[in-house]
Structure formats: structure tokens, C-alpha cells
Amino acid sequence: ELINAKLVQSGERERLKQLLRERLIECGWRDELKEQCKRIVKERGFENITTDELAREITPVGRATVPDAVKAELLQNIRKFLSP
């Protein structure tokens, strides 16, 4: 909680979120997830799935497929920010 507060107060959290967005787009993660969403909607039918259901189903997949290199870069940035 203290770390999050420091990140928010300094504006670093927003910068890190933007970095994450950029890296996920660059590596194709976003497009892959979008295609999986389309597949799920097509399988179930547009009228038979809510956005909440889709989000519940796709969120674990999204988290599990973030490339290790992206996670490592983000962690490195957080450590650098927290070091004195």
C-alpha cells in the first residue's frame, strides 16, 4: 500500500501504466487477446455473453500470457524508482 501511494503521488504509476500499454502492443499481446475475445464471442454468440462474463473468462488468460520480458522490465523500473 505504501509503495502504491508513492507511485501514485509521484506520477510514476501513470508512467509505468503507459510503458506497460506500449510494451503489450509492441509484442502483439493486445492483438492476441483481442482475437481470443472475438473467438469466445463467436463461439457463444453475441447475444449469449455479457462483457462481464467475457472479462471474467479472458482476464486469467491475459495475466498468464504477459511476456516475462515485459514483467521483468516493469519490475526493474519499480525497483529503480524505489531505490534511494
PDB file of N, CA, C and O in Angstrom, chain B, residues numbered from 101:
ATOM      1  N   GLU B 101       0.828  -1.197   0.000  1.00  0.00           N
ATOM      2  CA  GLU B 101       0.000   0.000   0.000  1.00  0.00           C
ATOM      3  C   GLU B 101       0.867   1.252   0.000  1.00  0.00           C
ATOM      4  O   GLU B 101       0.574   2.207  -0.719  1.00  0.00           O
ATOM      5  N   LEU B 102       1.928   1.256   0.798  1.00  0.00           N
ATOM      6  CA  LEU B 102       2.834   2.399   0.863  1.00  0.00           C
ATOM      7  C   LEU B 102       3.528   2.618  -0.484  1.00  0.00           C
ATOM      8  O   LEU B 102       3.693   3.752  -0.935  1.00  0.00           O
ATOM      9  N   ILE B 103       3.928   1.521  -1.109  1.00  0.00           N
ATOM     10  CA  ILE B 103       4.588   1.611  -2.415  1.00  0.00           C
ATOM     11  C   ILE B 103       3.628   2.197  -3.439  1.00  0.00           C
ATOM     12  O   ILE B 103       4.000   3.082  -4.209  1.00  0.00           O
ATOM     13  N   ASN B 104       2.401   1.709  -3.449  1.00  0.00           N
ATOM     14  CA  ASN B 104       1.398   2.218  -4.383  1.00  0.00           C
ATOM     15  C   ASN B 104       1.170   3.711  -4.170  1.00  0.00           C
ATOM     16  O   ASN B 104       1.058   4.467  -5.135  1.00  0.00           O
ATOM     17  N   ALA B 105       1.102   4.135  -2.915  1.00  0.00           N
ATOM     18  CA  ALA B 105       0.897   5.554  -2.616  1.00  0.00           C
ATOM     19  C   ALA B 105       2.050   6.393  -3.161  1.00  0.00           C
ATOM     20  O   ALA B 105       1.822   7.459  -3.734  1.00  0.00           O
ATOM     21  N   LYS B 106       3.279   5.925  -2.988  1.00  0.00           N
ATOM     22  CA  LYS B 106       4.436   6.650  -3.521  1.00  0.00           C
ATOM     23  C   LYS B 106       4.379   6.735  -5.038  1.00  0.00           C
ATOM     24  O   LYS B 106       4.675   7.777  -5.623  1.00  0.00           O
ATOM     25  N   LEU B 107       3.996   5.629  -5.670  1.00  0.00           N
ATOM     26  CA  LEU B 107       3.906   5.602  -7.125  1.00  0.00           C
ATOM     27  C   LEU B 107       2.848   6.576  -7.630  1.00  0.00           C
ATOM     28  O   LEU B 107       3.070   7.292  -8.607  1.00  0.00           O
ATOM     29  N   VAL B 108       1.698   6.600  -6.962  1.00  0.00           N
ATOM     30  CA  VAL B 108       0.603   7.481  -7.371  1.00  0.00           C
ATOM     31  C   VAL B 108       0.989   8.942  -7.165  1.00  0.00           C
ATOM     32  O   VAL B 108       0.833   9.762  -8.070  1.00  0.00           O
ATOM     33  N   GLN B 109       1.491   9.265  -5.981  1.00  0.00           N
ATOM     34  CA  GLN B 109       1.816  10.661  -5.647  1.00  0.00           C
ATOM     35  C   GLN B 109       2.862  11.250  -6.580  1.00  0.00           C
ATOM     36  O   GLN B 109       2.814  12.438  -6.899  1.00  0.00           O
ATOM     37  N   SER B 110       3.793  10.439  -7.010  1.00  0.00           N
ATOM     38  CA  SER B 110       4.875  10.931  -7.855  1.00  0.00           C
ATOM     39  C   SER B 110       4.501  10.979  -9.337  1.00  0.00           C
ATOM     40  O   SER B 110       5.199  11.604 -10.135  1.00  0.00           O
ATOM     41  N   GLY B 111       3.397  10.317  -9.705  1.00  0.00           N
ATOM     42  CA  GLY B 111       3.029  10.227 -11.103  1.00  0.00           C
ATOM     43  C   GLY B 111       3.696   9.048 -11.807  1.00  0.00           C
ATOM     44  O   GLY B 111       3.457   8.805 -12.991  1.00  0.00           O
ATOM     45  N   GLU B 112       4.529   8.321 -11.073  1.00  0.00           N
ATOM     46  CA  GLU B 112       5.248   7.188 -11.643  1.00  0.00           C
ATOM     47  C   GLU B 112       4.296   6.058 -12.048  1.00  0.00           C
ATOM     48  O   GLU B 112       4.545   5.351 -13.024  1.00  0.00           O
ATOM     49  N   ARG B 113       3.223   5.896 -11.306  1.00  0.00           N
ATOM     50  CA  ARG B 113       2.264   4.831 -11.615  1.00  0.00           C
ATOM     51  C   ARG B 113       1.690   5.010 -13.020  1.00  0.00           C
ATOM     52  O   ARG B 113       1.583   4.047 -13.779  1.00  0.00           O
ATOM     53  N   GLU B 114       1.323   6.237 -13.359  1.00  0.00           N
ATOM     54  CA  GLU B 114       0.778   6.506 -14.695  1.00  0.00           C
ATOM     55  C   GLU B 114       1.828   6.273 -15.771  1.00  0.00           C
ATOM     56  O   GLU B 114       1.521   5.741 -16.837  1.00  0.00           O
ATOM     57  N   ARG B 115       3.068   6.671 -15.496  1.00  0.00           N
ATOM     58  CA  ARG B 115       4.134   6.451 -16.463  1.00  0.00           C
ATOM     59  C   ARG B 115       4.357   4.952 -16.691  1.00  0.00           C
ATOM     60  O   ARG B 115       4.554   4.510 -17.823  1.00  0.00           O
ATOM     61  N   LEU B 116       4.324   4.179 -15.603  1.00  0.00           N
ATOM     62  CA  LEU B 116       4.503   2.735 -15.712  1.00  0.00           C
ATOM     63  C   LEU B 116       3.335   2.083 -16.456  1.00  0.00           C
ATOM     64  O   LEU B 116       3.539   1.155 -17.239  1.00  0.00           O
ATOM     65  N   LYS B 117       2.127   2.561 -16.217  1.00  0.00           N
ATOM     66  CA  LYS B 117       0.966   2.032 -16.935  1.00  0.00           C
ATOM     67  C   LYS B 117       1.092   2.288 -18.433  1.00  0.00           C
ATOM     68  O   LYS B 117       0.757   1.428 -19.247  1.00  0.00           O
ATOM     69  N   GLN B 118       1.575   3.468 -18.788  1.00  0.00           N
ATOM     70  CA  GLN B 118       1.761   3.804 -20.198  1.00  0.00           C
ATOM     71  C   GLN B 118       2.845   2.925 -20.821  1.00  0.00           C
ATOM     72  O   GLN B 118       2.695   2.455 -21.948  1.00  0.00           O
ATOM     73  N   LEU B 119       3.931   2.707 -20.089  1.00  0.00           N
ATOM     74  CA  LEU B 119       5.004   1.833 -20.556  1.00  0.00           C
ATOM     75  C   LEU B 119       4.474   0.415 -20.784  1.00  0.00           C
ATOM     76  O   LEU B 119       4.787  -0.221 -21.790  1.00  0.00           O
ATOM     77  N   LEU B 120       3.671  -0.067 -19.842  1.00  0.00           N
ATOM     78  CA  LEU B 120       3.085  -1.395 -19.962  1.00  0.00           C
ATOM     79  C   LEU B 120       2.204  -1.486 -21.209  1.00  0.00           C
ATOM     80  O   LEU B 120       2.308  -2.446 -21.972  1.00  0.00           O
ATOM     81  N   ARG B 121       1.344  -0.499 -21.417  1.00  0.00           N
ATOM     82  CA  ARG B 121       0.486  -0.472 -22.615  1.00  0.00           C
ATOM     83  C   ARG B 121       1.325  -0.564 -23.885  1.00  0.00           C
ATOM     84  O   ARG B 121       1.039  -1.361 -24.779  1.00  0.00           O
ATOM     85  N   GLU B 122       2.362   0.262 -23.949  1.00  0.00           N
ATOM     86  CA  GLU B 122       3.215   0.288 -25.139  1.00  0.00           C
ATOM     87  C   GLU B 122       3.877  -1.066 -25.385  1.00  0.00           C
ATOM     88  O   GLU B 122       3.881  -1.568 -26.509  1.00  0.00           O
ATOM     89  N   ARG B 123       4.432  -1.651 -24.332  1.00  0.00           N
ATOM     90  CA  ARG B 123       5.136  -2.929 -24.482  1.00  0.00           C
ATOM     91  C   ARG B 123       4.174  -4.049 -24.898  1.00  0.00           C
ATOM     92  O   ARG B 123       4.527  -4.896 -25.718  1.00  0.00           O
ATOM     93  N   LEU B 124       2.968  -4.054 -24.337  1.00  0.00           N
ATOM     94  CA  LEU B 124       1.995  -5.098 -24.676  1.00  0.00           C
ATOM     95  C   LEU B 124       1.523  -4.966 -26.127  1.00  0.00           C
ATOM     96  O   LEU B 124       1.258  -5.967 -26.792  1.00  0.00           O
ATOM     97  N   ILE B 125       1.423  -3.751 -26.602  1.00  0.00           N
ATOM     98  CA  ILE B 125       1.052  -3.536 -28.004  1.00  0.00           C
ATOM     99  C   ILE B 125       2.206  -3.973 -28.906  1.00  0.00           C
ATOM    100  O   ILE B 125       1.999  -4.670 -29.900  1.00  0.00           O
ATOM    101  N   GLU B 126       3.423  -3.554 -28.548  1.00  0.00           N
ATOM    102  CA  GLU B 126       4.612  -3.882 -29.351  1.00  0.00           C
ATOM    103  C   GLU B 126       4.800  -5.382 -29.535  1.00  0.00           C
ATOM    104  O   GLU B 126       5.164  -5.834 -30.621  1.00  0.00           O
ATOM    105  N   CYS B 127       4.556  -6.150 -28.486  1.00  0.00           N
ATOM    106  CA  CYS B 127       4.824  -7.590 -28.549  1.00  0.00           C
ATOM    107  C   CYS B 127       3.644  -8.388 -29.119  1.00  0.00           C
ATOM    108  O   CYS B 127       3.738  -9.605 -29.279  1.00  0.00           O
ATOM    109  N   GLY B 128       2.543  -7.708 -29.424  1.00  0.00           N
ATOM    110  CA  GLY B 128       1.403  -8.387 -30.028  1.00  0.00           C
ATOM    111  C   GLY B 128       0.428  -8.988 -29.025  1.00  0.00           C
ATOM    112  O   GLY B 128      -0.552  -9.621 -29.419  1.00  0.00           O
ATOM    113  N   TRP B 129       0.680  -8.802 -27.748  1.00  0.00           N
ATOM    114  CA  TRP B 129      -0.174  -9.359 -26.693  1.00  0.00           C
ATOM    115  C   TRP B 129      -1.605  -8.844 -26.824  1.00  0.00           C
ATOM    116  O   TRP B 129      -2.564  -9.609 -26.719  1.00  0.00           O
ATOM    117  N   ARG B 130      -1.735  -7.560 -27.050  1.00  0.00           N
ATOM    118  CA  ARG B 130      -3.066  -6.949 -27.138  1.00  0.00           C
ATOM    119  C   ARG B 130      -3.870  -7.541 -28.295  1.00  0.00           C
ATOM    120  O   ARG B 130      -5.048  -7.864 -28.142  1.00  0.00           O
ATOM    121  N   ASP B 131      -3.223  -7.680 -29.448  1.00  0.00           N
ATOM    122  CA  ASP B 131      -3.905  -8.239 -30.615  1.00  0.00           C
ATOM    123  C   ASP B 131      -4.310  -9.695 -30.383  1.00  0.00           C
ATOM    124  O   ASP B 131      -5.392 -10.123 -30.785  1.00  0.00           O
ATOM    125  N   GLU B 132      -3.423 -10.448 -29.728  1.00  0.00           N
ATOM    126  CA  GLU B 132      -3.740 -11.853 -29.423  1.00  0.00           C
ATOM    127  C   GLU B 132      -4.952 -11.953 -28.509  1.00  0.00           C
ATOM    128  O   GLU B 132      -5.837 -12.781 -28.726  1.00  0.00           O
ATOM    129  N   LEU B 133      -4.986 -11.108 -27.491  1.00  0.00           N
ATOM    130  CA  LEU B 133      -6.107 -11.132 -26.552  1.00  0.00           C
ATOM    131  C   LEU B 133      -7.406 -10.715 -27.244  1.00  0.00           C
ATOM    132  O   LEU B 133      -8.471 -11.277 -26.989  1.00  0.00           O
ATOM    133  N   LYS B 134      -7.297  -9.728 -28.117  1.00  0.00           N
ATOM    134  CA  LYS B 134      -8.471  -9.276 -28.870  1.00  0.00           C
ATOM    135  C   LYS B 134      -9.023 -10.419 -29.725  1.00  0.00           C
ATOM    136  O   LYS B 134     -10.236 -10.619 -29.789  1.00  0.00           O
ATOM    137  N   GLU B 135      -8.142 -11.159 -30.375  1.00  0.00           N
ATOM    138  CA  GLU B 135      -8.574 -12.290 -31.197  1.00  0.00           C
ATOM    139  C   GLU B 135      -9.237 -13.379 -30.343  1.00  0.00           C
ATOM    140  O   GLU B 135     -10.220 -13.990 -30.763  1.00  0.00           O
ATOM    141  N   GLN B 136      -8.696 -13.617 -29.149  1.00  0.00           N
ATOM    142  CA  GLN B 136      -9.307 -14.604 -28.259  1.00  0.00           C
ATOM    143  C   GLN B 136     -10.705 -14.153 -27.838  1.00  0.00           C
ATOM    144  O   GLN B 136     -11.623 -14.968 -27.749  1.00  0.00           O
ATOM    145  N   CYS B 137     -10.861 -12.870 -27.584  1.00  0.00           N
ATOM    146  CA  CYS B 137     -12.185 -12.338 -27.234  1.00  0.00           C
ATOM    147  C   CYS B 137     -13.168 -12.545 -28.383  1.00  0.00           C
ATOM    148  O   CYS B 137     -14.306 -12.964 -28.169  1.00  0.00           O
ATOM    149  N   LYS B 138     -12.723 -12.248 -29.595  1.00  0.00           N
ATOM    150  CA  LYS B 138     -13.585 -12.429 -30.761  1.00  0.00           C
ATOM    151  C   LYS B 138     -13.992 -13.892 -30.911  1.00  0.00           C
ATOM    152  O   LYS B 138     -15.144 -14.196 -31.224  1.00  0.00           O
ATOM    153  N   ARG B 139     -13.039 -14.796 -30.683  1.00  0.00           N
ATOM    154  CA  ARG B 139     -13.320 -16.223 -30.801  1.00  0.00           C
ATOM    155  C   ARG B 139     -14.359 -16.654 -29.773  1.00  0.00           C
ATOM    156  O   ARG B 139     -15.290 -17.390 -30.101  1.00  0.00           O
ATOM    157  N   ILE B 140     -14.207 -16.205 -28.546  1.00  0.00           N
ATOM    158  CA  ILE B 140     -15.146 -16.563 -27.480  1.00  0.00           C
ATOM    159  C   ILE B 140     -16.550 -16.054 -27.815  1.00  0.00           C
ATOM    160  O   ILE B 140     -17.532 -16.781 -27.669  1.00  0.00           O
ATOM    161  N   VAL B 141     -16.633 -14.810 -28.263  1.00  0.00           N
ATOM    162  CA  VAL B 141     -17.940 -14.226 -28.613  1.00  0.00           C
ATOM    163  C   VAL B 141     -18.557 -14.994 -29.775  1.00  0.00           C
ATOM    164  O   VAL B 141     -19.759 -15.260 -29.776  1.00  0.00           O
ATOM    165  N   LYS B 142     -17.749 -15.346 -30.755  1.00  0.00           N
ATOM    166  CA  LYS B 142     -18.254 -16.090 -31.908  1.00  0.00           C
ATOM    167  C   LYS B 142     -18.754 -17.471 -31.491  1.00  0.00           C
ATOM    168  O   LYS B 142     -19.799 -17.922 -31.960  1.00  0.00           O
ATOM    169  N   GLU B 143     -18.005 -18.147 -30.605  1.00  0.00           N
ATOM    170  CA  GLU B 143     -18.398 -19.481 -30.135  1.00  0.00           C
ATOM    171  C   GLU B 143     -19.711 -19.445 -29.356  1.00  0.00           C
ATOM    172  O   GLU B 143     -20.582 -20.294 -29.546  1.00  0.00           O
ATOM    173  N   ARG B 144     -19.837 -18.463 -28.488  1.00  0.00           N
ATOM    174  CA  ARG B 144     -21.022 -18.399 -27.625  1.00  0.00           C
ATOM    175  C   ARG B 144     -22.190 -17.684 -28.270  1.00  0.00           C
ATOM    176  O   ARG B 144     -23.347 -17.936 -27.933  1.00  0.00           O
ATOM    177  N   GLY B 145     -21.889 -16.800 -29.190  1.00  0.00           N
ATOM    178  CA  GLY B 145     -22.932 -15.977 -29.783  1.00  0.00           C
ATOM    179  C   GLY B 145     -22.993 -14.631 -29.085  1.00  0.00           C
ATOM    180  O   GLY B 145     -22.974 -14.553 -27.856  1.00  0.00           O
ATOM    181  N   PHE B 146     -23.065 -13.592 -29.867  1.00  0.00           N
ATOM    182  CA  PHE B 146     -23.038 -12.227 -29.349  1.00  0.00           C
ATOM    183  C   PHE B 146     -24.114 -11.980 -28.291  1.00  0.00           C
ATOM    184  O   PHE B 146     -23.877 -11.272 -27.313  1.00  0.00           O
ATOM    185  N   GLU B 147     -25.279 -12.557 -28.490  1.00  0.00           N
ATOM    186  CA  GLU B 147     -26.406 -12.341 -27.578  1.00  0.00           C
ATOM    187  C   GLU B 147     -26.296 -13.178 -26.298  1.00  0.00           C
ATOM    188  O   GLU B 147     -27.046 -12.956 -25.347  1.00  0.00           O
ATOM    189  N   ASN B 148     -25.366 -14.138 -26.271  1.00  0.00           N
ATOM    190  CA  ASN B 148     -25.301 -15.085 -25.153  1.00  0.00           C
ATOM    191  C   ASN B 148     -24.141 -14.847 -24.191  1.00  0.00           C
ATOM    192  O   ASN B 148     -23.866 -15.692 -23.339  1.00  0.00           O
ATOM    193  N   ILE B 149     -23.459 -13.716 -24.312  1.00  0.00           N
ATOM    194  CA  ILE B 149     -22.356 -13.438 -23.402  1.00  0.00           C
ATOM    195  C   ILE B 149     -22.364 -11.950 -23.055  1.00  0.00           C
ATOM    196  O   ILE B 149     -22.575 -11.099 -23.918  1.00  0.00           O
ATOM    197  N   THR B 150     -22.132 -11.657 -21.782  1.00  0.00           N
ATOM    198  CA  THR B 150     -22.055 -10.266 -21.350  1.00  0.00           C
ATOM    199  C   THR B 150     -20.589  -9.844 -21.303  1.00  0.00           C
ATOM    200  O   THR B 150     -19.685 -10.679 -21.313  1.00  0.00           O
ATOM    201  N   THR B 151     -20.377  -8.550 -21.253  1.00  0.00           N
ATOM    202  CA  THR B 151     -18.994  -8.067 -21.154  1.00  0.00           C
ATOM    203  C   THR B 151     -18.347  -8.537 -19.854  1.00  0.00           C
ATOM    204  O   THR B 151     -17.152  -8.827 -19.822  1.00  0.00           O
ATOM    205  N   ASP B 152     -19.136  -8.612 -18.785  1.00  0.00           N
ATOM    206  CA  ASP B 152     -18.596  -9.100 -17.508  1.00  0.00           C
ATOM    207  C   ASP B 152     -18.156 -10.557 -17.615  1.00  0.00           C
ATOM    208  O   ASP B 152     -17.096 -10.925 -17.110  1.00  0.00           O
ATOM    209  N   GLU B 153     -18.960 -11.379 -18.264  1.00  0.00           N
ATOM    210  CA  GLU B 153     -18.604 -12.790 -18.446  1.00  0.00           C
ATOM    211  C   GLU B 153     -17.349 -12.926 -19.297  1.00  0.00           C
ATOM    212  O   GLU B 153     -16.468 -13.731 -18.995  1.00  0.00           O
ATOM    213  N   LEU B 154     -17.275 -12.140 -20.353  1.00  0.00           N
ATOM    214  CA  LEU B 154     -16.100 -12.167 -21.222  1.00  0.00           C
ATOM    215  C   LEU B 154     -14.857 -11.732 -20.440  1.00  0.00           C
ATOM    216  O   LEU B 154     -13.801 -12.355 -20.550  1.00  0.00           O
ATOM    217  N   ALA B 155     -14.985 -10.676 -19.664  1.00  0.00           N
ATOM    218  CA  ALA B 155     -13.853 -10.192 -18.866  1.00  0.00           C
ATOM    219  C   ALA B 155     -13.409 -11.249 -17.854  1.00  0.00           C
ATOM    220  O   ALA B 155     -12.212 -11.469 -17.669  1.00  0.00           O
ATOM    221  N   ARG B 156     -14.374 -11.903 -17.199  1.00  0.00           N
ATOM    222  CA  ARG B 156     -14.030 -12.957 -16.228  1.00  0.00           C
ATOM    223  C   ARG B 156     -13.284 -14.104 -16.891  1.00  0.00           C
ATOM    224  O   ARG B 156     -12.368 -14.680 -16.304  1.00  0.00           O
ATOM    225  N   GLU B 157     -13.673 -14.430 -18.102  1.00  0.00           N
ATOM    226  CA  GLU B 157     -13.055 -15.551 -18.802  1.00  0.00           C
ATOM    227  C   GLU B 157     -11.679 -15.189 -19.361  1.00  0.00           C
ATOM    228  O   GLU B 157     -10.760 -16.008 -19.326  1.00  0.00           O
ATOM    229  N   ILE B 158     -11.535 -13.991 -19.865  1.00  0.00           N
ATOM    230  CA  ILE B 158     -10.302 -13.617 -20.556  1.00  0.00           C
ATOM    231  C   ILE B 158      -9.221 -13.076 -19.607  1.00  0.00           C
ATOM    232  O   ILE B 158      -8.036 -13.138 -19.935  1.00  0.00           O
ATOM    233  N   THR B 159      -9.604 -12.551 -18.450  1.00  0.00           N
ATOM    234  CA  THR B 159      -8.629 -11.959 -17.530  1.00  0.00           C
ATOM    235  C   THR B 159      -7.531 -12.930 -17.110  1.00  0.00           C
ATOM    236  O   THR B 159      -6.357 -12.566 -17.181  1.00  0.00           O
ATOM    237  N   PRO B 160      -7.857 -14.159 -16.672  1.00  0.00           N
ATOM    238  CA  PRO B 160      -6.772 -15.074 -16.304  1.00  0.00           C
ATOM    239  C   PRO B 160      -5.840 -15.397 -17.472  1.00  0.00           C
ATOM    240  O   PRO B 160      -4.634 -15.562 -17.287  1.00  0.00           O
ATOM    241  N   VAL B 161      -6.408 -15.485 -18.671  1.00  0.00           N
ATOM    242  CA  VAL B 161      -5.597 -15.745 -19.863  1.00  0.00           C
ATOM    243  C   VAL B 161      -4.665 -14.564 -20.111  1.00  0.00           C
ATOM    244  O   VAL B 161      -3.477 -14.740 -20.384  1.00  0.00           O
ATOM    245  N   GLY B 162      -5.213 -13.379 -20.013  1.00  0.00           N
ATOM    246  CA  GLY B 162      -4.413 -12.173 -20.230  1.00  0.00           C
ATOM    247  C   GLY B 162      -3.254 -12.072 -19.256  1.00  0.00           C
ATOM    248  O   GLY B 162      -2.125 -11.781 -19.650  1.00  0.00           O
ATOM    249  N   ARG B 163      -3.535 -12.310 -17.995  1.00  0.00           N
ATOM    250  CA  ARG B 163      -2.475 -12.238 -16.973  1.00  0.00           C
ATOM    251  C   ARG B 163      -1.407 -13.295 -17.195  1.00  0.00           C
ATOM    252  O   ARG B 163      -0.217 -13.031 -17.022  1.00  0.00           O
ATOM    253  N   ALA B 164      -1.829 -14.477 -17.574  1.00  0.00           N
ATOM    254  CA  ALA B 164      -0.893 -15.588 -17.746  1.00  0.00           C
ATOM    255  C   ALA B 164      -0.027 -15.436 -18.989  1.00  0.00           C
ATOM    256  O   ALA B 164       1.039 -16.048 -19.071  1.00  0.00           O
ATOM    257  N   THR B 165      -0.458 -14.638 -19.953  1.00  0.00           N
ATOM    258  CA  THR B 165       0.273 -14.551 -21.212  1.00  0.00           C
ATOM    259  C   THR B 165       1.111 -13.285 -21.367  1.00  0.00           C
ATOM    260  O   THR B 165       1.695 -13.060 -22.426  1.00  0.00           O
ATOM    261  N   VAL B 166       1.176 -12.456 -20.324  1.00  0.00           N
ATOM    262  CA  VAL B 166       2.070 -11.294 -20.392  1.00  0.00           C
ATOM    263  C   VAL B 166       3.500 -11.833 -20.474  1.00  0.00           C
ATOM    264  O   VAL B 166       3.915 -12.618 -19.621  1.00  0.00           O
ATOM    265  N   PRO B 167       4.250 -11.417 -21.488  1.00  0.00           N
ATOM    266  CA  PRO B 167       5.608 -11.941 -21.649  1.00  0.00           C
ATOM    267  C   PRO B 167       6.503 -11.633 -20.438  1.00  0.00           C
ATOM    268  O   PRO B 167       6.413 -10.564 -19.834  1.00  0.00           O
ATOM    269  N   ASP B 168       7.360 -12.592 -20.108  1.00  0.00           N
ATOM    270  CA  ASP B 168       8.263 -12.433 -18.974  1.00  0.00           C
ATOM    271  C   ASP B 168       9.147 -11.202 -19.119  1.00  0.00           C
ATOM    272  O   ASP B 168       9.456 -10.537 -18.131  1.00  0.00           O
ATOM    273  N   ALA B 169       9.548 -10.901 -20.331  1.00  0.00           N
ATOM    274  CA  ALA B 169      10.416  -9.735 -20.559  1.00  0.00           C
ATOM    275  C   ALA B 169       9.697  -8.438 -20.177  1.00  0.00           C
ATOM    276  O   ALA B 169      10.317  -7.515 -19.647  1.00  0.00           O
ATOM    277  N   VAL B 170       8.407  -8.370 -20.444  1.00  0.00           N
ATOM    278  CA  VAL B 170       7.628  -7.183 -20.097  1.00  0.00           C
ATOM    279  C   VAL B 170       7.506  -7.077 -18.576  1.00  0.00           C
ATOM    280  O   VAL B 170       7.674  -5.997 -18.009  1.00  0.00           O
ATOM    281  N   LYS B 171       7.217  -8.190 -17.927  1.00  0.00           N
ATOM    282  CA  LYS B 171       7.131  -8.200 -16.461  1.00  0.00           C
ATOM    283  C   LYS B 171       8.455  -7.772 -15.850  1.00  0.00           C
ATOM    284  O   LYS B 171       8.480  -6.970 -14.916  1.00  0.00           O
ATOM    285  N   ALA B 172       9.552  -8.303 -16.372  1.00  0.00           N
ATOM    286  CA  ALA B 172      10.884  -8.002 -15.835  1.00  0.00           C
ATOM    287  C   ALA B 172      11.210  -6.517 -16.005  1.00  0.00           C
ATOM    288  O   ALA B 172      11.758  -5.893 -15.096  1.00  0.00           O
ATOM    289  N   GLU B 173      10.875  -5.956 -17.161  1.00  0.00           N
ATOM    290  CA  GLU B 173      11.153  -4.538 -17.391  1.00  0.00           C
ATOM    291  C   GLU B 173      10.364  -3.660 -16.422  1.00  0.00           C
ATOM    292  O   GLU B 173      10.894  -2.685 -15.889  1.00  0.00           O
ATOM    293  N   LEU B 174       9.113  -4.003 -16.201  1.00  0.00           N
ATOM    294  CA  LEU B 174       8.285  -3.246 -15.273  1.00  0.00           C
ATOM    295  C   LEU B 174       8.832  -3.338 -13.848  1.00  0.00           C
ATOM    296  O   LEU B 174       8.928  -2.335 -13.141  1.00  0.00           O
ATOM    297  N   LEU B 175       9.186  -4.547 -13.443  1.00  0.00           N
ATOM    298  CA  LEU B 175       9.738  -4.748 -12.105  1.00  0.00           C
ATOM    299  C   LEU B 175      11.038  -3.969 -11.925  1.00  0.00           C
ATOM    300  O   LEU B 175      11.271  -3.376 -10.872  1.00  0.00           O
ATOM    301  N   GLN B 176      11.880  -3.970 -12.950  1.00  0.00           N
ATOM    302  CA  GLN B 176      13.133  -3.231 -12.894  1.00  0.00           C
ATOM    303  C   GLN B 176      12.861  -1.730 -12.716  1.00  0.00           C
ATOM    304  O   GLN B 176      13.540  -1.062 -11.936  1.00  0.00           O
ATOM    305  N   ASN B 177      11.883  -1.216 -13.430  1.00  0.00           N
ATOM    306  CA  ASN B 177      11.524   0.193 -13.308  1.00  0.00           C
ATOM    307  C   ASN B 177      11.010   0.524 -11.908  1.00  0.00           C
ATOM    308  O   ASN B 177      11.335   1.577 -11.360  1.00  0.00           O
ATOM    309  N   ILE B 178      10.216  -0.364 -11.335  1.00  0.00           N
ATOM    310  CA  ILE B 178       9.690  -0.147  -9.973  1.00  0.00           C
ATOM    311  C   ILE B 178      10.838  -0.172  -8.973  1.00  0.00           C
ATOM    312  O   ILE B 178      10.906   0.676  -8.083  1.00  0.00           O
ATOM    313  N   ARG B 179      11.743  -1.143  -9.116  1.00  0.00           N
ATOM    314  CA  ARG B 179      12.892  -1.207  -8.194  1.00  0.00           C
ATOM    315  C   ARG B 179      13.759   0.036  -8.285  1.00  0.00           C
ATOM    316  O   ARG B 179      14.218   0.566  -7.273  1.00  0.00           O
ATOM    317  N   LYS B 180      13.978   0.497  -9.518  1.00  0.00           N
ATOM    318  CA  LYS B 180      14.790   1.714  -9.720  1.00  0.00           C
ATOM    319  C   LYS B 180      14.118   2.908  -9.057  1.00  0.00           C
ATOM    320  O   LYS B 180      14.786   3.735  -8.436  1.00  0.00           O
ATOM    321  N   PHE B 181      12.815   2.998  -9.188  1.00  0.00           N
ATOM    322  CA  PHE B 181      12.069   4.100  -8.576  1.00  0.00           C
ATOM    323  C   PHE B 181      12.170   4.062  -7.048  1.00  0.00           C
ATOM    324  O   PHE B 181      12.281   5.106  -6.406  1.00  0.00           O
ATOM    325  N   LEU B 182      12.131   2.862  -6.471  1.00  0.00           N
ATOM    326  CA  LEU B 182      12.144   2.723  -5.013  1.00  0.00           C
ATOM    327  C   LEU B 182      13.531   2.808  -4.395  1.00  0.00           C
ATOM    328  O   LEU B 182      13.661   3.028  -3.191  1.00  0.00           O
ATOM    329  N   SER B 183      14.562   2.637  -5.205  1.00  0.00           N
ATOM    330  CA  SER B 183      15.919   2.662  -4.623  1.00  0.00           C
ATOM    331  C   SER B 183      16.298   4.086  -4.285  1.00  0.00           C
ATOM    332  O   SER B 183      15.949   5.021  -5.006  1.00  0.00           O
ATOM    333  N   PRO B 184      17.028   4.252  -3.164  1.00  0.00           N
ATOM    334  CA  PRO B 184      17.382   5.604  -2.690  1.00  0.00           C
ATOM    335  C   PRO B 184      18.328   6.345  -3.616  1.00  0.00           C
ATOM    336  O   PRO B 184      18.701   7.484  -3.334  1.00  0.00           O
TER     337      PRO B 184
END
